[in-house]
């Protein structure tokens, strides 16, 4: 399953089953509305625990696209530099 991590005001949260692009669109739409918006995210480590992040200008917000390591413990697509002939 895909997971996107979010860093908000120094805390780390996550969203499963979402793409980076869908979250970007949701946040951009919220900011363009000019109204406060609450983004529902996960604050738990194994069990989903609701947290709601207030999306307004001025609060540090970053979206991190978590890539699968295919069970190898190695990110196979670091900066698009994966070369299968080297492994």
N, C-alpha and C positions, 0 to 999 in steps of 0.2 A: 504494500500500500504506500502511496505517496504521502509524504508529510512535509508541511511547510512550517518552519519555525519563525516566530515573531519575537523581536526584542522591542519592548515598549517601556520607556521610562526606566531602563536599566534591568527590568525583569524579563525572563524568557518564558514564552508561551508557545503553543503549537496548534495546528489545525491539520487533521487527517482528511484524506479524500478530497482535497482541494488542490488546485494548481496555483502557482505563483501569480499567473496572469489573472485568474478569477478574483484573487484577494486584492491585487492592485486595482482592478476595475471597481470593486466594491468600495475601497478606500477613496479612490479618486471621485467616485460618484458622491460619496458622503461629504467630502470636502467641498465639492462644487455646489452642493445644496446650501451651504452656509449655515446649516443647523447641526447641533451636536448629534453624534451617532455612536451607538454602542455596538462594538464588534464582539460577538461571542467566540471565545477561544477556549482552549484546554490549558489548565494550569497544573494538572496532575502528571505524575511520572508513569503510571501504569493504568490507572483508572481515570476515565474522563471526569474532570472536575471543572465545572463551568467557571469562567471568569469573563468579565465584560470590560473591554478596553474602550475608553472614551476617545473617539477620533475627532480631534479638533486641531487647528493649527497651533504649533509651538511645543507639542509634546513629541520627543524623539521616538521614532517608529521605524523599524527596519524589518524587512521580510527576507528570510534566508531559505533558499531552495535546497532542501536536504536530498542528496543523491544517494541512491542505493549503492552498496559496495558489492552486491551480488554474493554475499556470504564470504568474501575473501578477506575482508578487513582492509582492503585497499580500494580507494576511489579510482575506478578505471577510466574516468573521464575528467581528469584535472585539467581545466582550461582547454578542453578539446584536444589534448595532446596524447590521447590513448593510441598506442601503437602495439597491436597484438603480436608483432614479430619480436618485440623486445622481451615479452613475458615468457 
